[in-house]
Amino acid sequence: MTNKPDPAGLDFSGVSWEKSPFSGGGDNCVEFGVIGQHVAIRDSKNPTQTPLVYTRTEIAALLDGAKSGAFDHLR
């Protein structure tokens, strides 16, 4: 199991941020970026706000749930 670092102590300046091609562009998107062994998530409207950081296992669970339709009620 990988311990999650404190996001406040990480340097995100070298992270390459990605948006979903389904986001429709603009600045109202969630962006993902890899930082070390973890995945960071940020709000594109607030790029200077400290991102959330998750383990690869947590991201896999999120993606599996989204692919299975588990979150469709949130649309």
All heavy atoms as TSV, in Angstrom:
chain	resi	resn	atom	element	x	y	z
A	1	MET	N	N	0.841	-1.182	0.000
A	1	MET	CA	C	0.000	0.000	0.000
A	1	MET	C	C	0.885	1.244	0.000
A	1	MET	O	O	1.843	1.341	0.740
A	1	MET	CB	C	-0.913	-0.010	1.230
A	1	MET	CG	C	-1.779	1.213	1.349
A	1	MET	SD	S	-2.835	1.098	2.800
A	1	MET	CE	C	-4.225	1.964	2.198
A	2	THR	N	N	0.538	2.195	-0.845
A	2	THR	CA	C	1.300	3.428	-0.957
A	2	THR	C	C	0.690	4.494	-0.057
A	2	THR	O	O	-0.507	4.741	-0.109
A	2	THR	CB	C	1.290	3.933	-2.411
A	2	THR	OG1	O	1.773	2.898	-3.247
A	2	THR	CG2	C	2.135	5.154	-2.573
A	3	ASN	N	N	1.515	5.104	0.780
A	3	ASN	CA	C	1.026	6.191	1.619
A	3	ASN	C	C	0.874	7.439	0.782
A	3	ASN	O	O	1.699	7.742	-0.069
A	3	ASN	CB	C	1.996	6.452	2.778
A	3	ASN	CG	C	2.016	5.318	3.755
A	3	ASN	OD1	O	1.031	4.628	3.946
A	3	ASN	ND2	N	3.149	5.110	4.388
A	4	LYS	N	N	-0.192	8.175	1.047
A	4	LYS	CA	C	-0.411	9.410	0.311
A	4	LYS	C	C	0.360	10.539	0.970
A	4	LYS	O	O	0.339	10.700	2.180
A	4	LYS	CB	C	-1.899	9.758	0.285
A	4	LYS	CG	C	-2.687	8.838	-0.605
A	4	LYS	CD	C	-4.051	9.391	-0.957
A	4	LYS	CE	C	-4.954	9.531	0.219
A	4	LYS	NZ	N	-6.328	9.864	-0.178
A	5	PRO	N	N	1.039	11.350	0.155
A	5	PRO	CA	C	1.748	12.504	0.704
A	5	PRO	C	C	0.774	13.633	1.006
A	5	PRO	O	O	-0.350	13.659	0.498
A	5	PRO	CB	C	2.695	12.891	-0.422
A	5	PRO	CG	C	1.994	12.444	-1.657
A	5	PRO	CD	C	1.241	11.201	-1.273
A	6	ASP	N	N	1.211	14.568	1.815
A	6	ASP	CA	C	0.432	15.772	2.082
A	6	ASP	C	C	0.514	16.654	0.839
A	6	ASP	O	O	1.604	17.106	0.470
A	6	ASP	CB	C	1.002	16.498	3.296
A	6	ASP	CG	C	0.278	17.789	3.628
A	6	ASP	OD1	O	-0.693	18.139	2.921
A	6	ASP	OD2	O	0.678	18.446	4.591
A	7	PRO	N	N	-0.607	16.926	0.171
A	7	PRO	CA	C	-0.569	17.728	-1.049
A	7	PRO	C	C	0.040	19.108	-0.848
A	7	PRO	O	O	0.654	19.655	-1.766
A	7	PRO	CB	C	-2.036	17.846	-1.460
A	7	PRO	CG	C	-2.726	16.716	-0.783
A	7	PRO	CD	C	-1.961	16.463	0.470
A	8	ALA	N	N	-0.106	19.670	0.337
A	8	ALA	CA	C	0.430	21.010	0.598
A	8	ALA	C	C	1.956	21.040	0.493
A	8	ALA	O	O	2.535	22.088	0.240
A	8	ALA	CB	C	-0.014	21.501	1.966
A	9	GLY	N	N	2.604	19.897	0.651
A	9	GLY	CA	C	4.058	19.847	0.599
A	9	GLY	C	C	4.614	19.429	-0.754
A	9	GLY	O	O	5.821	19.244	-0.889
A	10	LEU	N	N	3.765	19.276	-1.756
A	10	LEU	CA	C	4.218	18.833	-3.081
A	10	LEU	C	C	4.383	19.999	-4.041
A	10	LEU	O	O	3.690	21.009	-3.939
A	10	LEU	CB	C	3.204	17.840	-3.669
A	10	LEU	CG	C	3.027	16.536	-2.909
A	10	LEU	CD1	C	1.915	15.708	-3.542
A	10	LEU	CD2	C	4.329	15.753	-2.883
A	11	ASP	N	N	5.279	19.818	-4.996
A	11	ASP	CA	C	5.499	20.818	-6.041
A	11	ASP	C	C	4.780	20.345	-7.302
A	11	ASP	O	O	5.186	19.385	-7.940
A	11	ASP	CB	C	6.991	20.965	-6.310
A	11	ASP	CG	C	7.308	21.942	-7.434
A	11	ASP	OD1	O	6.384	22.635	-7.919
A	11	ASP	OD2	O	8.482	22.002	-7.822
A	12	PHE	N	N	3.702	21.017	-7.658
A	12	PHE	CA	C	2.893	20.642	-8.812
A	12	PHE	C	C	3.310	21.377	-10.084
A	12	PHE	O	O	2.669	21.222	-11.123
A	12	PHE	CB	C	1.414	20.918	-8.524
A	12	PHE	CG	C	0.846	20.048	-7.431
A	12	PHE	CD1	C	0.799	20.493	-6.123
A	12	PHE	CD2	C	0.380	18.780	-7.715
A	12	PHE	CE1	C	0.284	19.698	-5.115
A	12	PHE	CE2	C	-0.133	17.963	-6.716
A	12	PHE	CZ	C	-0.182	18.425	-5.412
A	13	SER	N	N	4.376	22.166	-10.030
A	13	SER	CA	C	4.753	22.995	-11.176
A	13	SER	C	C	5.138	22.182	-12.407
A	13	SER	O	O	4.987	22.655	-13.528
A	13	SER	CB	C	5.892	23.946	-10.802
A	13	SER	OG	O	7.057	23.219	-10.455
A	14	GLY	N	N	5.611	20.971	-12.244
A	14	GLY	CA	C	6.008	20.149	-13.383
A	14	GLY	C	C	4.943	19.180	-13.853
A	14	GLY	O	O	5.174	18.396	-14.776
A	15	VAL	N	N	3.770	19.217	-13.242
A	15	VAL	CA	C	2.698	18.289	-13.601
A	15	VAL	C	C	2.074	18.700	-14.935
A	15	VAL	O	O	1.785	19.874	-15.166
A	15	VAL	CB	C	1.619	18.241	-12.497
A	15	VAL	CG1	C	0.427	17.404	-12.932
A	15	VAL	CG2	C	2.202	17.692	-11.200
A	16	SER	N	N	1.865	17.726	-15.791
A	16	SER	CA	C	1.170	17.949	-17.057
A	16	SER	C	C	-0.310	17.613	-16.820
A	16	SER	O	O	-0.656	16.449	-16.591
A	16	SER	CB	C	1.763	17.040	-18.136
A	16	SER	OG	O	1.066	17.202	-19.336
A	17	TRP	N	N	-1.162	18.619	-16.853
A	17	TRP	CA	C	-2.585	18.461	-16.539
A	17	TRP	C	C	-3.375	18.076	-17.783
A	17	TRP	O	O	-3.122	18.578	-18.871
A	17	TRP	CB	C	-3.131	19.746	-15.933
A	17	TRP	CG	C	-2.484	20.048	-14.623
A	17	TRP	CD1	C	-1.454	20.913	-14.392
A	17	TRP	CD2	C	-2.793	19.457	-13.365
A	17	TRP	NE1	N	-1.111	20.903	-13.065
A	17	TRP	CE2	C	-1.923	20.009	-12.410
A	17	TRP	CE3	C	-3.709	18.513	-12.942
A	17	TRP	CZ2	C	-1.948	19.650	-11.070
A	17	TRP	CZ3	C	-3.745	18.150	-11.608
A	17	TRP	CH2	C	-2.876	18.710	-10.687
A	18	GLU	N	N	-4.337	17.173	-17.600
A	18	GLU	CA	C	-5.174	16.690	-18.697
A	18	GLU	C	C	-6.650	16.871	-18.354
A	18	GLU	O	O	-7.060	16.643	-17.223
A	18	GLU	CB	C	-4.932	15.202	-18.939
A	18	GLU	CG	C	-3.510	14.852	-19.289
A	18	GLU	CD	C	-3.324	13.360	-19.402
A	18	GLU	OE1	O	-4.095	12.716	-20.135
A	18	GLU	OE2	O	-2.423	12.836	-18.738
A	19	LYS	N	N	-7.427	17.262	-19.368
A	19	LYS	CA	C	-8.884	17.361	-19.243
A	19	LYS	C	C	-9.512	16.258	-20.080
A	19	LYS	O	O	-8.952	15.836	-21.086
A	19	LYS	CB	C	-9.394	18.699	-19.772
A	19	LYS	CG	C	-8.936	19.895	-19.013
A	19	LYS	CD	C	-9.493	21.152	-19.662
A	19	LYS	CE	C	-8.861	22.385	-19.050
A	19	LYS	NZ	N	-9.310	23.609	-19.683
A	20	SER	N	N	-10.696	15.868	-19.714
A	20	SER	CA	C	-11.447	14.915	-20.520
A	20	SER	C	C	-11.827	15.541	-21.852
A	20	SER	O	O	-12.202	16.718	-21.897
A	20	SER	CB	C	-12.722	14.507	-19.780
A	20	SER	OG	O	-13.593	13.829	-20.660
A	21	PRO	N	N	-11.779	14.775	-22.925
A	21	PRO	CA	C	-12.237	15.312	-24.207
A	21	PRO	C	C	-13.749	15.559	-24.207
A	21	PRO	O	O	-14.268	16.203	-25.094
A	21	PRO	CB	C	-11.854	14.223	-25.220
A	21	PRO	CG	C	-11.683	12.983	-24.427
A	21	PRO	CD	C	-11.262	13.416	-23.052
A	22	PHE	N	N	-14.440	15.098	-23.183
A	22	PHE	CA	C	-15.877	15.304	-23.056
A	22	PHE	C	C	-16.211	16.547	-22.241
A	22	PHE	O	O	-17.377	16.832	-21.993
A	22	PHE	CB	C	-16.538	14.081	-22.413
A	22	PHE	CG	C	-16.348	12.821	-23.193
A	22	PHE	CD1	C	-15.390	11.896	-22.827
A	22	PHE	CD2	C	-17.116	12.561	-24.319
A	22	PHE	CE1	C	-15.202	10.737	-23.558
A	22	PHE	CE2	C	-16.933	11.402	-25.063
A	22	PHE	CZ	C	-15.973	10.490	-24.673
A	23	SER	N	N	-15.203	17.280	-21.819
A	23	SER	CA	C	-15.426	18.426	-20.936
A	23	SER	C	C	-16.059	19.615	-21.641
A	23	SER	O	O	-16.582	20.506	-20.999
A	23	SER	CB	C	-14.107	18.874	-20.299
A	23	SER	OG	O	-13.252	19.408	-21.282
A	24	GLY	N	N	-15.976	19.671	-22.947
A	24	GLY	CA	C	-16.549	20.789	-23.685
A	24	GLY	C	C	-15.662	22.011	-23.704
A	24	GLY	O	O	-16.088	23.091	-24.094
A	25	GLY	N	N	-14.428	21.866	-23.250
A	25	GLY	CA	C	-13.507	23.005	-23.242
A	25	GLY	C	C	-13.828	23.987	-22.139
A	25	GLY	O	O	-14.505	23.674	-21.181
A	26	GLY	N	N	-13.355	25.196	-22.283
A	26	GLY	CA	C	-13.593	26.211	-21.264
A	26	GLY	C	C	-12.817	25.938	-19.999
A	26	GLY	O	O	-11.910	25.111	-19.955
A	27	ASP	N	N	-13.194	26.641	-18.948
A	27	ASP	CA	C	-12.494	26.506	-17.660
A	27	ASP	C	C	-13.378	25.922	-16.576
A	27	ASP	O	O	-13.207	26.219	-15.410
A	27	ASP	CB	C	-11.971	27.877	-17.215
A	27	ASP	CG	C	-10.792	28.332	-18.063
A	27	ASP	OD1	O	-10.051	27.460	-18.537
A	27	ASP	OD2	O	-10.629	29.545	-18.241
A	28	ASN	N	N	-14.332	25.119	-16.952
A	28	ASN	CA	C	-15.218	24.505	-15.968
A	28	ASN	C	C	-15.004	22.995	-15.997
A	28	ASN	O	O	-15.931	22.233	-16.240
A	28	ASN	CB	C	-16.673	24.853	-16.286
A	28	ASN	CG	C	-17.584	24.554	-15.127
A	28	ASN	OD1	O	-17.131	24.350	-14.016
A	28	ASN	ND2	N	-18.870	24.508	-15.384
A	29	CYS	N	N	-13.762	22.579	-15.749
A	29	CYS	CA	C	-13.384	21.185	-15.915
A	29	CYS	C	C	-12.614	20.665	-14.705
A	29	CYS	O	O	-12.035	21.421	-13.946
A	29	CYS	CB	C	-12.494	21.027	-17.142
A	29	CYS	SG	S	-13.169	21.745	-18.628
A	30	VAL	N	N	-12.583	19.357	-14.606
A	30	VAL	CA	C	-11.708	18.678	-13.658
A	30	VAL	C	C	-10.487	18.242	-14.454
A	30	VAL	O	O	-10.612	17.724	-15.562
A	30	VAL	CB	C	-12.416	17.457	-13.036
A	30	VAL	CG1	C	-11.468	16.657	-12.171
A	30	VAL	CG2	C	-13.630	17.897	-12.238
A	31	GLU	N	N	-9.308	18.478	-13.914
A	31	GLU	CA	C	-8.067	18.100	-14.585
A	31	GLU	C	C	-7.326	17.069	-13.744
A	31	GLU	O	O	-7.338	17.131	-12.511
A	31	GLU	CB	C	-7.173	19.326	-14.777
A	31	GLU	CG	C	-7.785	20.382	-15.659
A	31	GLU	CD	C	-6.925	21.610	-15.811
A	31	GLU	OE1	O	-6.378	22.091	-14.787
A	31	GLU	OE2	O	-6.796	22.097	-16.941
A	32	PHE	N	N	-6.689	16.127	-14.418
A	32	PHE	CA	C	-5.918	15.078	-13.778
A	32	PHE	C	C	-4.453	15.225	-14.156
A	32	PHE	O	O	-4.144	15.607	-15.277
A	32	PHE	CB	C	-6.399	13.698	-14.245
A	32	PHE	CG	C	-7.780	13.350	-13.804
A	32	PHE	CD1	C	-8.890	13.802	-14.495
A	32	PHE	CD2	C	-7.972	12.566	-12.684
A	32	PHE	CE1	C	-10.174	13.478	-14.095
A	32	PHE	CE2	C	-9.252	12.233	-12.266
A	32	PHE	CZ	C	-10.353	12.696	-12.979
A	33	GLY	N	N	-3.569	14.887	-13.231
A	33	GLY	CA	C	-2.143	14.903	-13.508
A	33	GLY	C	C	-1.420	13.888	-12.651
A	33	GLY	O	O	-1.843	13.603	-11.531
A	34	VAL	N	N	-0.351	13.338	-13.179
A	34	VAL	CA	C	0.444	12.351	-12.443
A	34	VAL	C	C	1.536	13.083	-11.682
A	34	VAL	O	O	2.238	13.936	-12.233
A	34	VAL	CB	C	1.055	11.317	-13.398
A	34	VAL	CG1	C	1.995	10.382	-12.663
A	34	VAL	CG2	C	-0.046	10.539	-14.096
A	35	ILE	N	N	1.670	12.749	-10.410
A	35	ILE	CA	C	2.746	13.288	-9.590
A	35	ILE	C	C	3.350	12.122	-8.809
A	35	ILE	O	O	2.737	11.581	-7.897
A	35	ILE	CB	C	2.286	14.444	-8.674
A	35	ILE	CG1	C	3.474	15.025	-7.924
A	35	ILE	CG2	C	1.146	14.051	-7.780
A	35	ILE	CD1	C	3.253	16.423	-7.407
A	36	GLY	N	N	4.514	11.694	-9.266
A	36	GLY	CA	C	5.151	10.519	-8.663
A	36	GLY	C	C	4.303	9.278	-8.872
A	36	GLY	O	O	3.886	8.985	-9.982
A	37	GLN	N	N	4.003	8.587	-7.791
A	37	GLN	CA	C	3.188	7.376	-7.832
A	37	GLN	C	C	1.702	7.669	-7.657
A	37	GLN	O	O	0.905	6.752	-7.504
A	37	GLN	CB	C	3.652	6.411	-6.732
A	37	GLN	CG	C	5.069	5.946	-6.892
A	37	GLN	CD	C	5.242	5.102	-8.144
A	37	GLN	OE1	O	4.420	4.255	-8.447
A	37	GLN	NE2	N	6.306	5.364	-8.879
A	38	HIS	N	N	1.339	8.934	-7.664
A	38	HIS	CA	C	-0.027	9.332	-7.358
A	38	HIS	C	C	-0.673	10.094	-8.508
A	38	HIS	O	O	-0.008	10.482	-9.455
A	38	HIS	CB	C	-0.027	10.195	-6.089
A	38	HIS	CG	C	0.488	9.449	-4.910
A	38	HIS	ND1	N	1.831	9.412	-4.580
A	38	HIS	CD2	C	-0.139	8.692	-3.998
A	38	HIS	CE1	C	1.994	8.661	-3.510
A	38	HIS	NE2	N	0.806	8.205	-3.138
A	39	VAL	N	N	-1.971	10.307	-8.383
A	39	VAL	CA	C	-2.719	11.086	-9.361
A	39	VAL	C	C	-3.326	12.274	-8.634
A	39	VAL	O	O	-3.952	12.121	-7.575
A	39	VAL	CB	C	-3.829	10.245	-10.018
A	39	VAL	CG1	C	-4.659	11.090	-10.973
A	39	VAL	CG2	C	-3.222	9.050	-10.760
A	40	ALA	N	N	-3.115	13.453	-9.182
A	40	ALA	CA	C	-3.662	14.679	-8.606
A	40	ALA	C	C	-4.879	15.113	-9.422
A	40	ALA	O	O	-4.939	14.896	-10.629
A	40	ALA	CB	C	-2.611	15.779	-8.608
A	41	ILE	N	N	-5.829	15.724	-8.744
A	41	ILE	CA	C	-7.036	16.235	-9.389
A	41	ILE	C	C	-7.219	17.673	-8.948
A	41	ILE	O	O	-7.115	17.993	-7.764
A	41	ILE	CB	C	-8.273	15.401	-8.997
A	41	ILE	CG1	C	-8.082	13.945	-9.422
A	41	ILE	CG2	C	-9.534	15.982	-9.619
A	41	ILE	CD1	C	-9.217	13.026	-9.006
A	42	ARG	N	N	-7.506	18.542	-9.941
A	42	ARG	CA	C	-7.734	19.946	-9.607
A	42	ARG	C	C	-8.898	20.497	-10.433
A	42	ARG	O	O	-9.304	19.934	-11.444
A	42	ARG	CB	C	-6.485	20.784	-9.843
A	42	ARG	CG	C	-6.160	21.023	-11.291
A	42	ARG	CD	C	-4.950	21.922	-11.445
A	42	ARG	NE	N	-4.712	22.232	-12.859
A	42	ARG	CZ	C	-3.723	22.960	-13.292
A	42	ARG	NH1	N	-2.836	23.454	-12.443
A	42	ARG	NH2	N	-3.580	23.205	-14.583
A	43	ASP	N	N	-9.399	21.632	-9.985
A	43	ASP	CA	C	-10.455	22.366	-10.660
A	43	ASP	C	C	-9.791	23.362	-11.607
A	43	ASP	O	O	-9.001	24.201	-11.168
A	43	ASP	CB	C	-11.298	23.093	-9.618
A	43	ASP	CG	C	-12.442	23.895	-10.185
A	43	ASP	OD1	O	-12.519	24.078	-11.421
A	43	ASP	OD2	O	-13.276	24.352	-9.388
A	44	SER	N	N	-10.108	23.294	-12.894
A	44	SER	CA	C	-9.439	24.172	-13.854
A	44	SER	C	C	-9.731	25.648	-13.608
A	44	SER	O	O	-8.962	26.502	-14.028
A	44	SER	CB	C	-9.823	23.793	-15.282
A	44	SER	OG	O	-11.205	23.996	-15.503
A	45	LYS	N	N	-10.813	25.957	-12.917
A	45	LYS	CA	C	-11.123	27.351	-12.590
A	45	LYS	C	C	-10.207	27.901	-11.506
A	45	LYS	O	O	-10.068	29.103	-11.354
A	45	LYS	CB	C	-12.580	27.485	-12.118
A	45	LYS	CG	C	-13.618	27.242	-13.188
A	45	LYS	CD	C	-15.023	27.519	-12.688
A	45	LYS	CE	C	-15.435	26.822	-11.437
A	45	LYS	NZ	N	-15.552	25.382	-11.448
A	46	ASN	N	N	-9.618	27.009	-10.719
A	46	ASN	CA	C	-8.764	27.403	-9.596
A	46	ASN	C	C	-7.426	26.669	-9.664
A	46	ASN	O	O	-7.097	25.887	-8.765
A	46	ASN	CB	C	-9.468	27.097	-8.268
A	46	ASN	CG	C	-10.745	27.856	-8.111
A	46	ASN	OD1	O	-10.767	29.072	-8.234
A	46	ASN	ND2	N	-11.838	27.150	-7.871
A	47	PRO	N	N	-6.623	26.903	-10.699
A	47	PRO	CA	C	-5.386	26.134	-10.869
A	47	PRO	C	C	-4.331	26.383	-9.799
A	47	PRO	O	O	-3.412	25.581	-9.661
A	47	PRO	CB	C	-4.882	26.559	-12.247
A	47	PRO	CG	C	-5.492	27.889	-12.485
A	47	PRO	CD	C	-6.825	27.869	-11.778
A	48	THR	N	N	-4.453	27.454	-9.031
A	48	THR	CA	C	-3.472	27.702	-7.981
A	48	THR	C	C	-3.881	27.073	-6.646
A	48	THR	O	O	-3.076	27.020	-5.723
A	48	THR	CB	C	-3.249	29.210	-7.775
A	48	THR	OG1	O	-4.477	29.832	-7.435
A	48	THR	CG2	C	-2.679	29.841	-9.044
A	49	GLN	N	N	-5.104	26.582	-6.564
A	49	GLN	CA	C	-5.554	25.895	-5.350
A	49	GLN	C	C	-4.856	24.542	-5.257
A	49	GLN	O	O	-4.623	23.880	-6.277
A	49	GLN	CB	C	-7.071	25.698	-5.387
A	49	GLN	CG	C	-7.647	25.112	-4.127
A	49	GLN	CD	C	-9.172	25.042	-4.193
A	49	GLN	OE1	O	-9.762	25.175	-5.259
A	49	GLN	NE2	N	-9.786	24.844	-3.066
A	50	THR	N	N	-4.497	24.115	-4.069
A	50	THR	CA	C	-3.817	22.837	-3.886
A	50	THR	C	C	-4.701	21.699	-4.384
A	50	THR	O	O	-5.838	21.562	-3.938
A	50	THR	CB	C	-3.461	22.607	-2.406
A	50	THR	OG1	O	-2.646	23.692	-1.954
A	50	THR	CG2	C	-2.708	21.297	-2.222
A	51	PRO	N	N	-4.199	20.881	-5.322
A	51	PRO	CA	C	-4.983	19.754	-5.842
A	51	PRO	C	C	-5.181	18.666	-4.790
A	51	PRO	O	O	-4.446	18.589	-3.797
A	51	PRO	CB	C	-4.127	19.219	-6.986
A	51	PRO	CG	C	-3.189	20.315	-7.318
A	51	PRO	CD	C	-2.943	21.047	-6.040
A	52	LEU	N	N	-6.153	17.822	-5.032
A	52	LEU	CA	C	-6.343	16.620	-4.234
A	52	LEU	C	C	-5.416	15.552	-4.797
A	52	LEU	O	O	-5.174	15.504	-6.005
A	52	LEU	CB	C	-7.794	16.154	-4.313
A	52	LEU	CG	C	-8.837	17.161	-3.827
A	52	LEU	CD1	C	-10.237	16.646	-4.149
A	52	LEU	CD2	C	-8.680	17.437	-2.353
A	53	VAL	N	N	-4.910	14.663	-3.959
A	53	VAL	CA	C	-3.988	13.617	-4.398
A	53	VAL	C	C	-4.539	12.262	-3.979
A	53	VAL	O	O	-4.973	12.078	-2.830
A	53	VAL	CB	C	-2.580	13.834	-3.794
A	53	VAL	CG1	C	-1.653	12.693	-4.168
A	53	VAL	CG2	C	-2.004	15.163	-4.268
A	54	TYR	N	N	-4.531	11.331	-4.934
A	54	TYR	CA	C	-5.072	9.991	-4.705
A	54	TYR	C	C	-4.068	8.934	-5.129
A	54	TYR	O	O	-3.237	9.157	-6.001
A	54	TYR	CB	C	-6.366	9.799	-5.512
A	54	TYR	CG	C	-7.455	10.729	-5.073
A	54	TYR	CD1	C	-7.654	11.944	-5.704
A	54	TYR	CD2	C	-8.263	10.404	-4.000
A	54	TYR	CE1	C	-8.651	12.814	-5.296
A	54	TYR	CE2	C	-9.263	11.265	-3.574
A	54	TYR	CZ	C	-9.449	12.463	-4.228
A	54	TYR	OH	O	-10.423	13.326	-3.805
A	55	THR	N	N	-4.202	7.745	-4.542
A	55	THR	CA	C	-3.377	6.614	-4.957
A	55	THR	C	C	-3.930	6.078	-6.277
A	55	THR	O	O	-5.073	6.343	-6.654
A	55	THR	CB	C	-3.396	5.484	-3.920
A	55	THR	OG1	O	-4.724	4.938	-3.843
A	55	THR	CG2	C	-2.936	5.955	-2.548
A	56	ARG	N	N	-3.116	5.305	-6.974
A	56	ARG	CA	C	-3.567	4.681	-8.225
A	56	ARG	C	C	-4.744	3.735	-7.956
A	56	ARG	O	O	-5.645	3.614	-8.777
A	56	ARG	CB	C	-2.424	3.911	-8.883
A	56	ARG	CG	C	-1.227	4.755	-9.268
A	56	ARG	CD	C	-1.554	5.619	-10.462
A	56	ARG	NE	N	-0.412	6.429	-10.846
A	56	ARG	CZ	C	0.076	6.491	-12.054
A	56	ARG	NH1	N	-0.467	5.803	-13.031
A	56	ARG	NH2	N	1.103	7.266	-12.317
A	57	THR	N	N	-4.744	3.076	-6.797
A	57	THR	CA	C	-5.836	2.172	-6.442
A	57	THR	C	C	-7.139	2.946	-6.276
A	57	THR	O	O	-8.201	2.503	-6.729
A	57	THR	CB	C	-5.499	1.410	-5.144
A	57	THR	OG1	O	-4.293	0.676	-5.348
A	57	THR	CG2	C	-6.607	0.466	-4.741
A	58	GLU	N	N	-7.075	4.107	-5.640
A	58	GLU	CA	C	-8.273	4.933	-5.471
A	58	GLU	C	C	-8.803	5.423	-6.819
A	58	GLU	O	O	-10.017	5.411	-7.067
A	58	GLU	CB	C	-7.977	6.119	-4.555
A	58	GLU	CG	C	-7.749	5.717	-3.115
A	58	GLU	CD	C	-7.219	6.840	-2.255
A	58	GLU	OE1	O	-6.373	7.636	-2.723
A	58	GLU	OE2	O	-7.662	6.925	-1.092
A	59	ILE	N	N	-7.904	5.838	-7.698
A	59	ILE	CA	C	-8.312	6.300	-9.030
A	59	ILE	C	C	-8.916	5.144	-9.823
A	59	ILE	O	O	-9.927	5.314	-10.516
A	59	ILE	CB	C	-7.127	6.938	-9.780
A	59	ILE	CG1	C	-6.721	8.248	-9.097
A	59	ILE	CG2	C	-7.451	7.163	-11.246
A	59	ILE	CD1	C	-7.790	9.333	-9.103
A	60	ALA	N	N	-8.332	3.959	-9.718
A	60	ALA	CA	C	-8.876	2.787	-10.418
A	60	ALA	C	C	-10.297	2.494	-9.952
A	60	ALA	O	O	-11.181	2.194	-10.769
A	60	ALA	CB	C	-7.971	1.569	-10.212
A	61	ALA	N	N	-10.553	2.598	-8.655
A	61	ALA	CA	C	-11.899	2.368	-8.126
A	61	ALA	C	C	-12.881	3.414	-8.649
A	61	ALA	O	O	-14.018	3.092	-9.015
A	61	ALA	CB	C	-11.877	2.380	-6.597
A	62	LEU	N	N	-12.448	4.670	-8.715
A	62	LEU	CA	C	-13.289	5.735	-9.261
A	62	LEU	C	C	-13.632	5.459	-10.721
A	62	LEU	O	O	-14.793	5.529	-11.129
A	62	LEU	CB	C	-12.586	7.088	-9.128
A	62	LEU	CG	C	-13.250	8.252	-9.859
A	62	LEU	CD1	C	-14.570	8.617	-9.211
A	62	LEU	CD2	C	-12.328	9.448	-9.911
A	63	LEU	N	N	-12.610	5.159	-11.521
A	63	LEU	CA	C	-12.830	4.912	-12.942
A	63	LEU	C	C	-13.691	3.679	-13.189
A	63	LEU	O	O	-14.580	3.693	-14.051
A	63	LEU	CB	C	-11.496	4.795	-13.675
A	63	LEU	CG	C	-10.647	6.071	-13.692
A	63	LEU	CD1	C	-9.302	5.799	-14.344
A	63	LEU	CD2	C	-11.375	7.199	-14.386
A	64	ASP	N	N	-13.448	2.626	-12.429
A	64	ASP	CA	C	-14.275	1.415	-12.571
A	64	ASP	C	C	-15.731	1.715	-12.243
A	64	ASP	O	O	-16.643	1.251	-12.931
A	64	ASP	CB	C	-13.754	0.290	-11.677
A	64	ASP	CG	C	-12.439	-0.306	-12.172
A	64	ASP	OD1	O	-12.067	-0.063	-13.340
A	64	ASP	OD2	O	-11.785	-1.013	-11.375
A	65	GLY	N	N	-15.951	2.500	-11.194
A	65	GLY	CA	C	-17.320	2.870	-10.836
A	65	GLY	C	C	-17.982	3.705	-11.913
A	65	GLY	O	O	-19.147	3.501	-12.262
A	66	ALA	N	N	-17.228	4.652	-12.473
A	66	ALA	CA	C	-17.781	5.501	-13.535
A	66	ALA	C	C	-18.096	4.674	-14.775
A	66	ALA	O	O	-19.164	4.839	-15.386
A	66	ALA	CB	C	-16.797	6.615	-13.873
A	67	LYS	N	N	-17.210	3.763	-15.135
A	67	LYS	CA	C	-17.428	2.932	-16.319
A	67	LYS	C	C	-18.631	2.008	-16.144
A	67	LYS	O	O	-19.313	1.699	-17.111
A	67	LYS	CB	C	-16.186	2.105	-16.625
A	67	LYS	CG	C	-15.036	2.915	-17.166
A	67	LYS	CD	C	-13.809	2.041	-17.362
A	67	LYS	CE	C	-12.603	2.836	-17.792
A	67	LYS	NZ	N	-11.394	1.990	-17.900
A	68	SER	N	N	-18.872	1.575	-14.922
A	68	SER	CA	C	-19.984	0.646	-14.674
A	68	SER	C	C	-21.324	1.360	-14.545
A	68	SER	O	O	-22.364	0.716	-14.456
A	68	SER	CB	C	-19.721	-0.161	-13.401
A	68	SER	OG	O	-19.934	0.652	-12.249
A	69	GLY	N	N	-21.301	2.698	-14.504
A	69	GLY	CA	C	-22.548	3.456	-14.366
A	69	GLY	C	C	-22.938	3.739	-12.927
A	69	GLY	O	O	-24.027	4.261	-12.671
A	70	ALA	N	N	-22.065	3.424	-11.987
A	70	ALA	CA	C	-22.391	3.601	-10.567
A	70	ALA	C	C	-22.686	5.050	-10.188
A	70	ALA	O	O	-23.361	5.298	-9.192
A	70	ALA	CB	C	-21.255	3.062	-9.697
A	71	PHE	N	N	-22.196	6.001	-10.977
A	71	PHE	CA	C	-22.379	7.409	-10.643
A	71	PHE	C	C	-23.313	8.132	-11.611
A	71	PHE	O	O	-23.409	9.353	-11.589
A	71	PHE	CB	C	-21.020	8.122	-10.598
A	71	PHE	CG	C	-20.022	7.433	-9.712
A	71	PHE	CD1	C	-18.856	6.915	-10.238
A	71	PHE	CD2	C	-20.247	7.304	-8.351
A	71	PHE	CE1	C	-17.937	6.275	-9.434
A	71	PHE	CE2	C	-19.336	6.655	-7.537
A	71	PHE	CZ	C	-18.175	6.135	-8.070
A	72	ASP	N	N	-23.985	7.390	-12.468
A	72	ASP	CA	C	-24.854	8.011	-13.459
A	72	ASP	C	C	-25.954	8.865	-12.836
A	72	ASP	O	O	-26.398	9.833	-13.437
A	72	ASP	CB	C	-25.489	6.952	-14.365
A	72	ASP	CG	C	-24.513	6.383	-15.382
A	72	ASP	OD1	O	-23.354	6.853	-15.448
A	72	ASP	OD2	O	-24.908	5.456	-16.118
A	73	HIS	N	N	-26.355	8.541	-11.630
A	73	HIS	CA	C	-27.405	9.326	-10.962
A	73	HIS	C	C	-26.928	10.736	-10.577
A	73	HIS	O	O	-27.730	11.582	-10.237
A	73	HIS	CB	C	-27.906	8.585	-9.720
A	73	HIS	CG	C	-26.869	8.471	-8.643
A	73	HIS	ND1	N	-25.825	7.565	-8.713
A	73	HIS	CD2	C	-26.709	9.169	-7.511
A	73	HIS	CE1	C	-25.075	7.699	-7.631
A	73	HIS	NE2	N	-25.572	8.663	-6.886
A	74	LEU	N	N	-25.628	10.990	-10.688
A	74	LEU	CA	C	-25.091	12.292	-10.336
A	74	LEU	C	C	-25.103	13.271	-11.506
A	74	LEU	O	O	-24.770	14.448	-11.327
A	74	LEU	CB	C	-23.655	12.142	-9.824
A	74	LEU	CG	C	-23.487	11.288	-8.581
A	74	LEU	CD1	C	-22.018	11.083	-8.265
A	74	LEU	CD2	C	-24.224	11.903	-7.404
A	75	ARG	N	N	-25.473	12.831	-12.672
A	75	ARG	CA	C	-25.493	13.702	-13.866
A	75	ARG	C	C	-26.510	14.783	-13.743
A	75	ARG	O	O	-27.547	14.722	-13.270
A	75	ARG	CB	C	-25.777	12.895	-15.123
A	75	ARG	CG	C	-24.612	12.049	-15.509
A	75	ARG	CD	C	-24.961	11.290	-16.756
A	75	ARG	NE	N	-23.759	10.673	-17.264
A	75	ARG	CZ	C	-23.549	10.427	-18.523
A	75	ARG	NH1	N	-24.434	10.729	-19.414
A	75	ARG	NH2	N	-22.441	9.864	-18.913
